[in-house]
Amino acid sequence: RDPEMSRGLGDVYKRQAKCTEIDTMLSKTRSSIEEYKKLKQAVITQAVTKGVRGEREMKDCGVEWAGLVPHHWGVAKIGSIGQTSSGATPLRSKESSFFDDATIRWVRTLDLNDGFVYDSSEKITELALASSACSIMPKGTVCVAMYGGAGTIGKCGLLMSDCATNQAVCSIVCNRKIVSPIFLLMQLLALKPYWMKYAVGTRKDPNISQDIVARMKILIPPLDEQKEITDYLDAKCAEIDKLIAKKEQLVKELESYKKEDLQELAKQLGVDAEGTKKEIAARCAAVEVDIPDNSELTEEDKKVAAEAAAEAAAKAEEAV
């Protein structure tokens, strides 16, 4: 076969190898993001259970998720330091009058972002509010997701404006003379992994109840120390969030590069270049391209090409 064909094949295999390299980078970057998230969780847990004033006398507080805490800190159930409630869902059968052109924020579990909640993905009308068990929760309310299984239970958020909620959200209005809303939010983030221990139900995805939330024990440092801790966490978490954001942007860019390379590879192989990355990869992997004996590819090129083809085939099989 002529050298021009060999060079064309070489370009195909090198493009396959580049896609494999991008996959490796994507895997490492995603793993790095997860490690940063674990670091953030550890920083929050350490600060809300041990404080930020250095070494001092500690005690066993009897709270499973907290362990040893500063000796002068108190312990209380959420229901004793605030008022809990849940919302409702207006009738979907009245979509036009309850949801269309609505302006009242209506927070659901998918709106809880483990941080500050500024808006909701869906809104309801004044008529919906008046015709259902929904009520307006004030700015500063701390919310916890009660439904949705392991991936959702315990998600939380601090309302940054007045909002209604649905029945899957437990709202907590704090007694600010005892605990600040943002400190409560930080504690809920720390104990988030523990909610599933208390989940009940016969459904595939068990739930927690408003009563379970009200009975959960939290730590009560003095108010001035609560502020010290939240100020510290505000700065520390901002640093980690910036690193996570950079990594997530890199993932988006790599995904974009990978699709462009896959589309070019598909064109060179003469297959359809439209569709998702998985669909394009499956088509490319299905094309068998023999390396001619007189190819100008080096042995290393052939090895890389073979590995890339094998990995592409494996990924295509996973995508089916």
VMD Tcl script that draws the C-alpha trace (Angstrom):
set ca {
  {0.00 0.00 0.00}
  {1.21 3.50 -0.77}
  {2.84 5.84 1.81}
  {-0.10 8.25 1.61}
  {-2.45 5.55 2.91}
  {0.01 4.69 5.67}
  {0.20 8.31 6.74}
  {-3.62 8.46 6.77}
  {-3.80 5.40 8.95}
  {-1.16 6.86 11.21}
  {-3.27 9.97 11.70}
  {-6.30 7.81 12.54}
  {-4.43 5.81 15.15}
  {-2.80 8.86 16.65}
  {-6.20 10.48 16.97}
  {-7.48 7.35 18.69}
  {-4.51 7.54 21.03}
  {-5.26 11.20 21.75}
  {-8.85 10.30 22.70}
  {-7.47 7.67 25.08}
  {-5.09 10.23 26.57}
  {-7.98 12.67 27.10}
  {-9.96 9.87 28.81}
  {-7.06 9.34 31.21}
  {-6.88 13.06 31.98}
  {-10.64 13.19 32.51}
  {-10.49 10.29 34.95}
  {-7.67 11.88 36.94}
  {-9.39 15.27 37.00}
  {-12.71 13.82 38.18}
  {-10.88 11.88 40.91}
  {-9.17 15.10 41.96}
  {-12.54 16.88 42.21}
  {-13.84 14.13 44.51}
  {-10.74 14.44 46.70}
  {-11.26 18.21 47.02}
  {-14.89 17.60 48.00}
  {-13.77 15.13 50.67}
  {-11.25 17.70 51.91}
  {-13.99 20.33 52.17}
  {-16.18 17.91 54.13}
  {-13.28 17.16 56.50}
  {-12.50 20.86 57.03}
  {-16.16 21.62 57.86}
  {-16.48 18.65 60.22}
  {-13.28 19.51 62.06}
  {-14.27 23.16 62.54}
  {-17.86 22.60 63.71}
  {-16.92 19.83 66.15}
  {-13.56 21.05 67.49}
  {-13.69 24.80 66.90}
  {-10.85 26.98 65.62}
  {-9.25 28.14 68.88}
  {-6.58 25.45 69.08}
  {-6.08 22.80 71.76}
  {-8.22 22.92 74.89}
  {-10.09 20.65 77.26}
  {-12.46 18.32 75.43}
  {-15.38 16.09 76.43}
  {-17.39 13.26 74.96}
  {-20.63 14.98 74.03}
  {-22.58 11.77 73.40}
  {-23.40 12.81 69.83}
  {-22.39 10.05 67.42}
  {-21.36 12.24 64.50}
  {-19.39 14.73 66.64}
  {-17.18 12.74 69.02}
  {-15.05 14.84 71.37}
  {-15.97 18.53 71.53}
  {-14.80 21.55 73.60}
  {-15.90 21.08 77.20}
  {-17.96 24.30 77.36}
  {-20.08 23.56 74.28}
  {-23.68 22.53 74.70}
  {-25.82 19.94 72.92}
  {-29.44 20.33 71.83}
  {-32.00 18.75 69.54}
  {-32.81 20.74 66.41}
  {-36.46 20.89 67.47}
  {-35.51 22.67 70.70}
  {-33.48 25.43 69.03}
  {-35.83 26.16 66.16}
  {-39.22 25.53 64.59}
  {-39.47 22.80 61.96}
  {-42.08 22.49 59.21}
  {-42.55 21.15 55.70}
  {-44.34 22.46 52.65}
  {-46.58 21.01 49.95}
  {-47.11 20.60 46.22}
  {-50.02 22.50 44.64}
  {-52.21 20.39 42.33}
  {-50.45 19.74 39.04}
  {-53.85 19.41 37.40}
  {-54.21 23.18 37.78}
  {-50.97 23.96 35.97}
  {-52.25 27.13 34.31}
  {-53.51 28.80 37.48}
  {-50.96 27.40 39.96}
  {-47.68 27.40 37.97}
  {-47.91 29.42 34.76}
  {-46.43 32.95 34.96}
  {-45.73 32.36 38.67}
  {-43.38 34.52 40.73}
  {-43.20 32.91 44.20}
  {-40.05 30.84 44.69}
  {-40.93 27.22 45.49}
  {-37.91 25.27 46.74}
  {-37.66 21.52 46.19}
  {-34.87 19.07 47.04}
  {-33.22 19.61 43.66}
  {-32.78 23.29 44.55}
  {-30.81 22.51 47.70}
  {-27.13 22.96 46.92}
  {-25.43 22.53 50.34}
  {-24.96 26.28 50.37}
  {-26.90 29.50 49.85}
  {-30.19 29.14 47.94}
  {-30.94 32.28 45.93}
  {-33.64 30.99 43.58}
  {-35.80 27.98 42.73}
  {-36.12 25.98 39.52}
  {-39.89 26.30 39.66}
  {-42.28 28.93 40.97}
  {-45.91 28.99 42.10}
  {-48.66 31.61 41.99}
  {-50.41 33.45 44.82}
  {-53.49 31.31 44.14}
  {-51.42 28.11 44.52}
  {-50.07 29.37 47.82}
  {-53.56 30.15 49.10}
  {-55.04 26.86 47.84}
  {-52.44 24.48 49.30}
  {-50.58 23.70 52.52}
  {-47.61 25.75 51.28}
  {-46.45 28.65 53.37}
  {-43.75 31.25 52.94}
  {-40.53 30.54 54.85}
  {-38.47 33.61 55.73}
  {-34.99 34.45 54.52}
  {-32.48 32.70 56.80}
  {-34.47 29.46 56.99}
  {-32.28 26.35 56.89}
  {-33.66 23.54 54.72}
  {-32.97 19.78 54.69}
  {-33.98 17.23 52.05}
  {-36.04 14.40 53.58}
  {-36.87 12.33 50.47}
  {-34.88 10.88 47.60}
  {-32.66 8.13 48.99}
  {-28.92 8.16 49.65}
  {-28.13 10.63 46.88}
  {-30.51 13.31 48.12}
  {-31.37 12.84 51.81}
  {-29.46 15.37 53.90}
  {-28.86 17.87 51.12}
  {-29.33 21.26 52.68}
  {-29.41 24.96 51.99}
  {-29.87 28.38 53.54}
  {-32.68 30.46 52.00}
  {-31.43 33.87 50.91}
  {-34.95 35.16 50.24}
  {-38.50 34.33 51.31}
  {-39.60 31.06 49.66}
  {-42.24 28.36 49.77}
  {-41.14 24.70 49.83}
  {-42.58 21.33 48.93}
  {-43.27 18.41 51.27}
  {-39.86 16.78 50.68}
  {-38.09 19.70 52.37}
  {-37.89 20.22 56.13}
  {-37.55 23.91 56.98}
  {-35.86 25.04 60.21}
  {-36.33 28.58 61.53}
  {-33.59 29.00 64.14}
  {-33.80 30.76 67.47}
  {-30.93 33.12 66.69}
  {-30.29 33.75 70.38}
  {-29.05 30.15 70.52}
  {-27.69 29.25 67.08}
  {-27.01 31.19 63.89}
  {-28.57 29.84 60.67}
  {-25.23 29.60 58.89}
  {-23.66 27.68 61.80}
  {-26.59 25.26 61.72}
  {-26.07 24.89 57.96}
  {-22.39 24.02 58.53}
  {-23.34 21.41 61.13}
  {-25.89 19.87 58.78}
  {-23.14 19.58 56.17}
  {-20.91 17.84 58.72}
  {-23.56 15.30 59.74}
  {-24.88 14.77 56.20}
  {-23.42 11.22 55.88}
  {-25.34 10.12 59.00}
  {-28.92 10.81 57.88}
  {-29.27 7.49 56.05}
  {-28.84 5.63 59.34}
  {-32.20 7.01 60.39}
  {-33.99 6.65 57.06}
  {-37.08 4.47 57.14}
  {-39.64 3.13 54.69}
  {-40.43 0.15 52.50}
  {-39.82 2.01 49.27}
  {-36.69 1.54 47.17}
  {-35.49 4.93 48.43}
  {-36.23 5.31 52.16}
  {-36.89 8.75 53.65}
  {-36.32 10.68 56.84}
  {-39.16 12.55 58.51}
  {-39.62 15.97 60.03}
  {-39.65 14.26 63.43}
  {-36.25 12.64 62.75}
  {-34.84 16.05 61.80}
  {-36.29 17.65 64.95}
  {-34.75 14.95 67.15}
  {-31.26 15.15 65.60}
  {-28.74 16.47 68.12}
  {-26.41 19.33 67.22}
  {-23.66 21.23 69.02}
  {-24.17 24.67 70.57}
  {-21.01 26.73 71.08}
  {-21.31 30.32 72.35}
  {-22.57 32.67 69.63}
  {-19.26 34.53 69.35}
  {-17.47 31.23 68.74}
  {-20.09 30.21 66.17}
  {-19.21 33.37 64.24}
  {-15.49 32.63 64.47}
  {-16.09 29.18 63.04}
  {-18.35 30.32 60.20}
  {-15.96 33.15 59.25}
  {-13.10 30.63 59.14}
  {-15.13 28.19 57.05}
  {-16.29 30.94 54.71}
  {-12.66 31.67 53.79}
  {-11.47 28.04 53.73}
  {-14.41 26.70 51.73}
  {-14.09 29.56 49.23}
  {-10.50 28.49 48.54}
  {-11.50 24.86 48.02}
  {-14.53 25.81 45.91}
  {-12.27 27.83 43.59}
  {-10.04 24.80 43.08}
  {-13.07 22.59 42.42}
  {-14.46 25.14 39.93}
  {-11.16 25.17 38.01}
  {-11.12 21.38 37.84}
  {-14.75 21.27 36.70}
  {-13.97 23.79 33.97}
  {-11.07 21.59 32.85}
  {-13.45 18.62 32.64}
  {-15.79 20.64 30.38}
  {-12.88 21.64 28.13}
  {-11.54 18.10 27.92}
  {-15.01 16.77 27.12}
  {-15.27 19.33 24.34}
  {-11.84 18.43 22.93}
  {-12.67 14.75 23.09}
  {-15.88 15.17 21.10}
  {-14.11 17.24 18.45}
  {-11.40 14.57 18.09}
  {-13.98 11.79 17.94}
  {-15.87 13.64 15.23}
  {-12.68 14.06 13.19}
  {-11.84 10.39 13.70}
  {-15.35 9.37 12.61}
  {-15.00 11.41 9.41}
  {-11.65 9.79 8.63}
  {-13.16 6.35 9.18}
  {-16.15 7.22 7.03}
  {-18.80 6.85 9.75}
  {-21.50 9.20 11.03}
  {-19.90 11.97 13.14}
  {-23.14 13.20 14.71}
  {-24.56 12.27 18.12}
  {-23.22 11.86 21.63}
  {-19.59 11.02 22.44}
  {-20.64 7.45 23.35}
  {-22.48 6.99 20.05}
  {-19.58 8.34 17.99}
  {-17.04 6.25 19.93}
  {-19.14 3.11 19.36}
  {-19.21 3.71 15.60}
  {-15.46 4.35 15.47}
  {-14.70 1.24 17.52}
  {-16.79 -0.88 15.18}
  {-14.55 0.00 12.21}
  {-11.67 -2.43 11.71}
  {-8.61 -0.83 10.13}
  {-5.71 -3.12 9.28}
  {-2.18 -1.83 9.59}
  {-0.35 -2.72 6.34}
  {2.99 -4.50 6.55}
  {4.76 -1.64 4.77}
  {3.22 1.00 7.07}
  {5.42 3.93 8.08}
  {4.08 3.61 11.65}
  {6.70 2.76 14.24}
  {6.24 -0.24 16.53}
  {5.42 2.21 19.32}
  {2.74 3.81 17.15}
  {1.26 0.39 16.45}
  {1.25 -0.48 20.14}
  {-0.46 2.79 21.07}
  {-2.96 2.29 18.26}
  {-3.78 -1.24 19.40}
  {-4.28 -0.10 22.99}
  {-6.44 2.82 21.87}
  {-8.57 0.56 19.69}
  {-9.02 -1.95 22.51}
  {-10.05 0.75 24.95}
  {-12.44 2.32 22.43}
  {-14.04 -1.07 21.85}
  {-14.41 -1.63 25.58}
  {-16.01 1.80 26.08}
  {-18.36 1.16 23.17}
  {-19.44 -2.10 24.76}
  {-20.09 -0.29 28.08}
  {-22.20 2.29 26.28}
  {-24.54 -0.31 24.79}
}
mol new
graphics top color blue
foreach p $ca { graphics top sphere $p radius 0.5 }
foreach p [lrange $ca 0 end-1] q [lrange $ca 1 end] { graphics top cylinder $p $q radius 0.2 }
display resetview
